[in-house]
Amino acid sequence: MSMNITGFGLGMYMTQFVFGIIEIPAKLIVFIVVNRVGRRQCQAWSLILAGLSIGANTVIPKSLETLRSVVAITGKGFSEAAFTTVFLYASELYPTVLR
């Protein structure tokens, strides 16, 4: 989704700006969701929803540029949520000596 930023109907810079802005609420929501439902559930559902967004974006016709943009931005938010979850708990995988 990030590689095809000119294909969503918005300008290249505006799409990149929106993709950057969506990361802020995605990170904040992950911090809350991880505390409530747990790491595995949060990671699994954010990856599943990101995959569904990518799949949906491939079947949406190019004539519906606004819908494609919304689905792509939503998918980018879910993929950022998955990355944030991994980043939060990656330090648990390494021994204290290596940290």
N, CA, C and O of each residue as an XYZ file, in Angstrom:
396
protein
N       0.816     -1.191      0.000
C       0.000      0.000      0.000
C       0.859      1.254      0.000
O       0.533      2.240     -0.662
N       1.945      1.214      0.736
C       2.808      2.388      0.794
C       3.591      2.585     -0.490
O       4.037      3.695     -0.781
N       3.763      1.525     -1.257
C       4.545      1.636     -2.484
C       3.737      2.249     -3.628
O       4.329      2.763     -4.577
N       2.410      2.210     -3.569
C       1.567      2.726     -4.642
C       0.828      3.974     -4.174
O      -0.399      4.037     -4.260
N       1.553      4.950     -3.689
C       0.882      6.110     -3.114
C       0.272      7.026     -4.174
O      -0.580      7.849     -3.841
N       0.678      6.911     -5.425
C       0.080      7.752     -6.455
C      -1.202      7.153     -7.015
O      -1.913      7.830     -7.757
N      -1.517      5.912     -6.684
C      -2.684      5.254     -7.248
C      -3.954      5.398     -6.445
O      -4.918      4.682     -6.717
N      -4.007      6.286     -5.470
C      -5.179      6.400     -4.616
C      -6.000      7.656     -4.864
O      -6.930      7.934     -4.107
N      -5.692      8.404     -5.877
C      -6.511      9.559     -6.206
C      -6.109     10.841     -5.513
O      -6.472     11.921     -5.977
N      -5.388     10.764     -4.443
C      -4.883     11.963     -3.789
C      -3.516     12.288     -4.357
O      -2.928     11.478     -5.073
N      -3.016     13.451     -4.047
C      -1.666     13.794     -4.451
C      -0.655     12.927     -3.710
O      -0.948     12.380     -2.648
N       0.524     12.812     -4.279
C       1.548     11.958     -3.694
C       1.911     12.422     -2.281
O       2.043     11.604     -1.370
N       2.067     13.717     -2.106
C       2.463     14.239     -0.805
C       1.312     14.174      0.207
O       1.538     13.919      1.390
N       0.094     14.403     -0.256
C      -1.061     14.321      0.639
C      -1.283     12.885      1.116
O      -1.603     12.661      2.283
N      -1.115     11.918      0.221
C      -1.261     10.525      0.616
C      -0.189     10.133      1.619
O      -0.479      9.442      2.595
N       1.030     10.559      1.396
C       2.110     10.259      2.335
C       1.856     10.918      3.686
O       2.151     10.330      4.727
N       1.314     12.124      3.680
C       0.974     12.822      4.917
C      -0.108     12.070      5.694
O       0.002     11.894      6.907
N      -1.153     11.630      4.991
C      -2.245     10.897      5.645
C      -1.745      9.560      6.173
O      -2.132      9.137      7.262
N      -0.881      8.886      5.399
C      -0.307      7.622      5.871
C       0.531      7.846      7.131
O       0.578      6.975      8.000
N       1.186      8.990      7.242
C       1.957      9.296      8.444
C       1.077      9.656      9.619
O       1.370      9.279     10.754
N      -0.002     10.383      9.362
C      -0.908     10.804     10.430
C      -1.650      9.611     11.022
O      -1.938      9.611     12.219
N      -1.970      8.594     10.223
C      -2.727      7.446     10.727
C      -1.910      6.632     11.723
O      -2.476      5.860     12.497
N      -0.606      6.789     11.716
C       0.230      6.023     12.646
C       0.050      6.473     14.089
O       0.202      5.660     15.001
N      -0.264      7.723     14.320
C      -0.413      8.233     15.683
C      -1.598      7.581     16.397
O      -1.409      7.036     17.485
N      -2.823      7.611     15.830
C      -3.907      6.928     16.544
C      -3.731      5.418     16.581
O      -4.192      4.771     17.522
N      -3.075      4.841     15.577
C      -2.843      3.390     15.598
C      -1.967      3.005     16.785
O      -2.246      2.020     17.469
N      -0.920      3.770     17.031
C      -0.045      3.482     18.171
C      -0.778      3.665     19.491
O      -0.641      2.838     20.392
N      -1.546      4.726     19.616
C      -2.267      4.984     20.863
C      -3.321      3.914     21.132
O      -3.489      3.485     22.274
N      -4.024      3.485     20.104
C      -5.045      2.455     20.270
C      -4.411      1.128     20.650
O      -4.974      0.380     21.449
N      -3.236      0.825     20.083
C      -2.554     -0.426     20.413
C      -2.180     -0.461     21.884
O      -2.333     -1.500     22.527
N      -1.698      0.635     22.431
C      -1.330      0.659     23.840
C      -2.528      0.319     24.730
O      -2.372     -0.366     25.740
N      -3.705      0.785     24.365
C      -4.912      0.510     25.138
C      -5.383     -0.929     24.922
O      -5.705     -1.633     25.879
N      -5.420     -1.358     23.666
C      -5.946     -2.694     23.337
C      -5.054     -3.793     23.902
O      -5.557     -4.812     24.376
N      -3.747     -3.603     23.859
C      -2.837     -4.624     24.376
C      -3.064     -4.833     25.870
O      -3.005     -5.967     26.346
N      -3.317     -3.777     26.603
C      -3.576     -3.907     28.035
C      -4.906     -4.589     28.331
O      -5.057     -5.230     29.371
N      -5.866     -4.456     27.429
C      -7.199     -5.025     27.684
C      -7.342     -6.451     27.181
O      -7.856     -7.306     27.902
N      -6.892     -6.732     25.943
C      -7.129     -8.065     25.366
C      -5.878     -8.919     25.287
O      -5.975    -10.134     25.116
N      -4.722     -8.321     25.407
C      -3.490     -9.097     25.379
C      -2.736     -8.961     24.074
O      -3.266     -8.505     23.061
N      -1.472     -9.374     24.134
C      -0.570     -9.212     22.997
C      -0.963    -10.093     21.821
O      -0.990     -9.623     20.684
N      -1.268    -11.356     22.072
C      -1.542    -12.282     20.966
C      -2.806    -11.914     20.211
O      -2.822    -11.924     18.981
N      -3.853    -11.593     20.934
C      -5.103    -11.200     20.279
C      -4.917     -9.921     19.464
O      -5.395     -9.819     18.334
N      -4.226     -8.961     20.044
C      -3.986     -7.690     19.348
C      -3.158     -7.898     18.087
O      -3.468     -7.345     17.031
N      -2.109     -8.693     18.203
C      -1.246     -8.959     17.057
C      -2.003     -9.719     15.968
O      -1.925     -9.370     14.791
N      -2.725    -10.748     16.364
C      -3.445    -11.567     15.392
C      -4.499    -10.754     14.640
O      -4.569    -10.807     13.413
N      -5.306    -10.016     15.369
C      -6.380     -9.276     14.712
C      -5.877     -8.103     13.892
O      -6.463     -7.777     12.860
N      -4.818     -7.470     14.323
C      -4.292     -6.376     13.509
C      -3.698     -6.913     12.205
O      -3.829     -6.273     11.162
N      -3.050     -8.073     12.250
C      -2.531     -8.672     11.020
C      -3.652     -9.171     10.112
O      -3.587     -9.006      8.894
N      -4.671     -9.777     10.701
C      -5.808    -10.253      9.896
C      -6.519     -9.090      9.225
O      -6.834     -9.158      8.037
N      -6.773     -8.026      9.971
C      -7.475     -6.877      9.395
C      -6.624     -6.126      8.374
O      -7.157     -5.582      7.407
N      -5.314     -6.092      8.580
C      -4.438     -5.487      7.569
C      -4.468     -6.314      6.289
O      -4.519     -5.754      5.194
N      -4.436     -7.629      6.412
C      -4.508     -8.494      5.241
C      -5.832     -8.373      4.510
O      -5.868     -8.360      3.279
N      -6.923     -8.283      5.267
C      -8.229     -8.097      4.628
C      -8.318     -6.751      3.912
O      -8.934     -6.649      2.851
N      -7.717     -5.744      4.476
C      -7.709     -4.426      3.820
C      -6.925     -4.462      2.516
O      -7.339     -3.878      1.514
N      -5.800     -5.146      2.538
C      -5.011     -5.262      1.306
C      -5.783     -6.064      0.264
O      -5.822     -5.695     -0.909
N      -6.396     -7.162      0.699
C      -7.193     -7.964     -0.229
C      -8.374     -7.201     -0.794
O      -8.671     -7.308     -1.983
N      -9.048     -6.433      0.044
C     -10.184     -5.643     -0.421
C      -9.739     -4.555     -1.384
O     -10.458     -4.217     -2.324
N      -8.566     -4.015     -1.151
C      -8.071     -2.942     -2.012
C      -7.715     -3.453     -3.402
O      -7.750     -2.691     -4.368
N      -7.378     -4.711     -3.512
C      -7.048     -5.249     -4.834
C      -8.279     -5.497     -5.693
O      -8.179     -5.500     -6.920
N      -9.442     -5.705     -5.070
C     -10.652     -5.976     -5.851
C     -11.515     -4.739     -6.065
O     -12.447     -4.780     -6.867
N     -11.231     -3.652     -5.377
C     -11.985     -2.409     -5.573
C     -11.543     -1.790     -6.892
O     -10.346     -1.612     -7.118
N     -12.493     -1.459     -7.771
C     -12.106     -0.871     -9.064
C     -11.431      0.486     -8.897
O     -11.670      1.205     -7.927
N     -10.588      0.814     -9.864
C      -9.841      2.072     -9.796
C     -10.731      3.294     -9.940
O     -10.314      4.405     -9.614
N     -11.950      3.103    -10.425
C     -12.857      4.242    -10.567
C     -13.352      4.748     -9.207
O     -13.770      5.900     -9.094
N     -13.308      3.906     -8.184
C     -13.710      4.308     -6.832
C     -12.478      4.714     -6.026
O     -12.102      4.038     -5.069
N     -11.861      5.815     -6.418
C     -10.596      6.234     -5.817
C     -10.739      6.583     -4.338
O      -9.837      6.307     -3.548
N     -11.856      7.184     -3.963
C     -12.035      7.572     -2.567
C     -12.134      6.344     -1.666
O     -11.525      6.306     -0.597
N     -12.889      5.356     -2.090
C     -13.011      4.129     -1.304
C     -11.686      3.397     -1.212
O     -11.331      2.867     -0.159
N     -10.953      3.370     -2.322
C      -9.631      2.744     -2.305
C      -8.705      3.448     -1.330
O      -7.933      2.797     -0.626
N      -8.776      4.778     -1.282
C      -7.933      5.535     -0.354
C      -8.283      5.231      1.090
O      -7.393      5.050      1.920
N      -9.574      5.174      1.397
C     -10.009      4.898      2.766
C      -9.577      3.503      3.190
O      -9.094      3.316      4.307
N      -9.746      2.517      2.304
C      -9.354      1.144      2.636
C      -7.838      1.051      2.791
O      -7.352      0.348      3.676
N      -7.087      1.749      1.945
C      -5.625      1.724      2.048
C      -5.142      2.382      3.335
O      -4.215      1.884      3.973
N      -5.749      3.477      3.717
C      -5.361      4.162      4.952
C      -5.716      3.310      6.162
O      -4.955      3.252      7.128
N      -6.866      2.649      6.114
C      -7.250      1.749      7.194
C      -6.278      0.579      7.301
O      -5.866      0.200      8.397
N      -5.917      0.015      6.158
C      -4.942     -1.077      6.152
C      -3.589     -0.646      6.662
O      -2.916     -1.403      7.362
N      -3.186      0.558      6.321
C      -1.923      1.086      6.832
C      -1.984      1.250      8.350
O      -0.996      1.002      9.041
N      -3.130      1.663      8.865
C      -3.286      1.781     10.315
C      -3.187      0.435     11.011
O      -2.559      0.319     12.063
N      -3.810     -0.589     10.423
C      -3.731     -1.925     11.012
C      -2.324     -2.501     10.923
O      -1.872     -3.175     11.849
N      -1.635     -2.245      9.830
C      -0.262     -2.754      9.733
C       0.659     -2.036     10.710
O       1.587     -2.646     11.243
N       0.422     -0.765     10.951
C       1.193     -0.037     11.961
C       0.888     -0.561     13.356
O       1.776     -0.628     14.206
N      -0.358     -0.928     13.593
C      -0.721     -1.506     14.888
C       0.001     -2.830     15.102
O       0.463     -3.107     16.209
N       0.103     -3.646     14.067
C       0.822     -4.917     14.185
C       2.300     -4.680     14.455
O       2.901     -5.372     15.277
N       2.886     -3.711     13.771
C       4.298     -3.402     13.988
C       4.538     -2.882     15.406
O       5.527     -3.245     16.042
N       3.647     -2.046     15.894
C       3.798     -1.505     17.244
C       3.708     -2.604     18.288
O       4.443     -2.589     19.275
N       2.808     -3.557     18.074
C       2.689     -4.678     19.011
C       3.970     -5.496     19.033
O       4.437     -5.887     20.103
N       4.540     -5.755     17.872
C       5.805     -6.490     17.814
C       6.915     -5.694     18.483
O       7.731     -6.258     19.212
N       6.951     -4.406     18.243
C       7.998     -3.563     18.817
C       7.909     -3.522     20.334
O       8.935     -3.509     21.015
N       6.687     -3.501     20.873
C       6.519     -3.457     22.321
C       7.051     -4.705     23.004
O       7.626     -4.626     24.090
N       6.863     -5.854     22.373
C       7.190     -7.110     23.029
C       8.423     -7.798     22.465
O       8.730     -8.918     22.871
N       9.128     -7.174     21.557
C      10.343     -7.778     21.001
C      11.450     -7.859     22.046
O      12.283     -8.765     21.998
N      11.465     -6.944     22.967
C      12.519     -6.969     23.985
C      12.383     -8.166     24.919
O      13.365     -8.556     25.550
N      11.203     -8.756     25.024
C      11.027     -9.938     25.858
C      11.739    -11.157     25.281
O      12.040    -12.103     26.009
N      12.004    -11.138     24.001
C      12.635    -12.285     23.354
C      14.133    -12.355     23.616
O      14.742    -13.416     23.482
N      14.716    -11.241     23.982
C      16.157    -11.192     24.187
C      16.483    -11.287     25.676
O      15.767    -10.714     26.498
N      17.533    -11.990     26.030
C      17.929    -12.042     27.438
C      18.344    -10.661     27.959
O      18.682     -9.771     27.178
N      18.315    -10.498     29.244
C      18.656     -9.219     29.867
C      20.086     -8.793     29.546
O      20.364     -7.599     29.437
N      20.974     -9.735     29.397
C      22.374     -9.422     29.112
C      22.492     -8.729     27.759
O      23.299     -7.813     27.605
N      21.705     -9.151     26.784
C      21.770     -8.544     25.454
C      21.031     -7.219     25.358
O      21.327     -6.408     24.481
N      20.084     -6.992     26.238
C      19.341     -5.728     26.206
C      20.205     -4.660     26.770
O      19.788     -3.504     26.845
